[in-house]
């Protein structure tokens, strides 16, 4: 994804997509431990933080910010090889820091 979401609904969908991707990683690890990093604790932490973010969006308490999302401390320690959905996290974080792309055509 090269551009930020334009609406709150698109942003929430991006967060949901990242949660779904993390669930897929955990599910895949149940079938092929050799291909997925055996220590998936970081995936569970990311999932928990995304779910908290999604809940805040649902409650209307989510706030955009100027700093990286806390989950980026984990994301930045990984590559696309062990976190295939890493680009989603960067897109979510960019939107968090810069806001929605409401000026986009």
C-alpha positions in Angstrom: 0.0 0.0 0.0 1.6 3.3 -1.1 -1.0 5.7 0.1 -2.8 6.4 3.4 -6.4 5.5 3.8 -8.9 8.4 3.1 -11.5 7.5 5.7 -11.8 6.1 9.1 -13.5 3.0 7.7 -10.5 2.4 5.4 -8.1 2.8 8.2 -10.1 0.4 10.4 -10.1 -2.1 7.5 -6.3 -1.8 7.3 -6.0 -2.6 11.0 -8.4 -5.5 10.6 -6.4 -6.8 7.6 -3.2 -6.7 9.7 -5.0 -8.7 12.5 -6.2 -11.2 10.0 -2.6 -11.6 8.6 -1.2 -12.2 12.1 -3.9 -14.8 12.7 -2.8 -16.5 9.5 0.8 -16.5 10.7 -0.2 -18.2 13.9 -2.4 -20.7 12.1 0.4 -21.5 9.6 2.8 -22.1 12.4 0.6 -24.9 13.6 1.2 -26.7 10.3 4.7 -25.9 9.3 7.0 -24.9 12.2 10.1 -25.1 10.0 9.0 -22.2 7.8 7.7 -19.9 10.5 9.8 -18.5 13.3 9.2 -20.8 16.2 9.0 -17.9 18.7 5.7 -16.2 17.8 5.4 -14.3 21.0 6.0 -11.0 19.1 3.1 -11.9 16.8 0.8 -12.3 19.8 1.9 -9.0 21.2 1.3 -7.3 17.9 -2.1 -8.8 17.7 -3.0 -7.7 21.2 -1.9 -4.1 20.5 -3.8 -4.0 17.2 -7.0 -5.3 18.8 -6.7 -2.6 21.5 -6.3 0.0 18.7 -9.3 -1.4 16.9 -11.3 -1.3 20.2 -10.3 2.3 20.7 -11.5 3.1 17.2 -14.8 1.4 17.8 -15.3 3.3 21.1 -14.3 6.6 19.5 -11.3 7.1 21.8 -8.6 6.4 19.2 -6.3 9.4 18.6 -3.9 10.0 15.8 -0.4 11.0 17.1 2.9 12.4 16.0 5.0 9.5 17.5 5.2 6.0 16.2 2.7 3.5 17.5 4.1 1.5 20.4 3.9 -1.7 18.3 6.5 -0.3 15.9 9.2 -1.1 18.6 8.5 -4.8 17.6 7.9 -4.3 13.9 11.2 -2.5 13.4 13.0 -5.6 14.7 11.7 -7.8 12.0 11.8 -8.2 8.2 9.3 -9.2 5.6 10.7 -12.7 5.8 9.5 -13.3 9.3 6.6 -10.8 9.3 5.1 -11.0 5.7 2.6 -8.3 6.5 5.2 -5.8 7.7 4.1 -3.2 5.0 0.7 -3.1 6.6 2.2 -2.0 9.9 4.2 0.7 8.2 1.1 1.9 6.4 -0.9 1.9 9.7 1.9 3.7 11.5 2.2 6.3 8.7 -1.5 7.0 8.9 -1.3 7.2 12.7 1.4 9.8 12.5 0.2 11.8 9.5 -3.6 11.3 9.6 -6.0 10.3 6.9 -5.3 11.2 3.3 -8.4 13.4 3.1 -6.9 15.7 0.5 -6.3 12.9 -1.9 -8.3 12.9 -5.1 
